[in-house]
Amino acid sequence: MDPTALIGNWHLVGVAEEPQGVLRVAPHQIQLFGRCGMHTGSWRADSGGLFVAAMFGISGPRRGDGCTADPRQLVGWLQRATGYRLEGDNPILVDEAGAQVARLRPGATPTPGPHLAPSEVAPPTLTDEDRRRFAPAAALPANLRPVDPARLVGRWAPARGPETVYVEFRADGEWRGSDGCNGQGGRWVAGPGGALLATSGPSTLIGCEGEPVGAWLSSSWRAGLDGETLVLLDAGAGEIGRLRPAG
């Protein structure tokens, strides 16, 4: 599958929480124009059909009942999406069982609002660099064992580095961690062949001796085990970092 097929301005179909919602999927961000304002976040998808997204910010008027300041509490339907499939011009976001979470219908036009210019909500365009970025990732090297998603759940620390640096993969698809000084987090999904995709949200910017574990995750495409050590790899199967079980 081609993850660039997800890029566009979409009407949400079949999402009870957002009956008139519009999802704008651009190469480097995702926006939801919904009943509680405009949510902004990040997303990733691969050619194997994995999908993950997380919203980190919200702005605009809160028009519906139950609207809160925490965007994560308003997009539970989006957090259930761990994959996608394509049906003609309609991408379908699906959960881990393959059931439909949302159908994306083309032709939507988000309302710019007071803080967005029309150009900022126009249909996204793809560059050659974007197409290269979404190209299929290299296979896991033969010396690594594909990591099972259930095996990832738990706390990991860099193979070398301060004890304050860690990543904790949670069974609900969230991850939390620290680079040694700054709290970090996002969402993750894993699949066959060691596929691993994660988003990384905003973080404080305190400088210290540590490891950029959030950047490691958000640039990883595959993960494999070298003994008990988790090896994170980029799209070309280059090593990004190593993590060890930390209890």
Buried (B, 14 or more C-beta within 10 A) or exposed (E): BEBBBBBBBBBBBBBEBBEEBBBBBBBEBBBBBBBBBBBBBBBBBBBBBBBBBBBBEBEBEBEEEEBEEEBBEBBEBBBBBBBBBBEEEBBBBBBEEEEBBBBBBEEBBBEBBEEBEEEEBBBBEBEEEBEEBBBEBBEBBEEBBBBEBEBBBBBBBBBEBBEBBBBBBBEEBBBBBBBBBBEBBBBBBBBEEBBBBBBBBEBEEEEEEBBBBBBBBBBBBBBBBBEEBBBBBBBEBEEBBBBBEBE
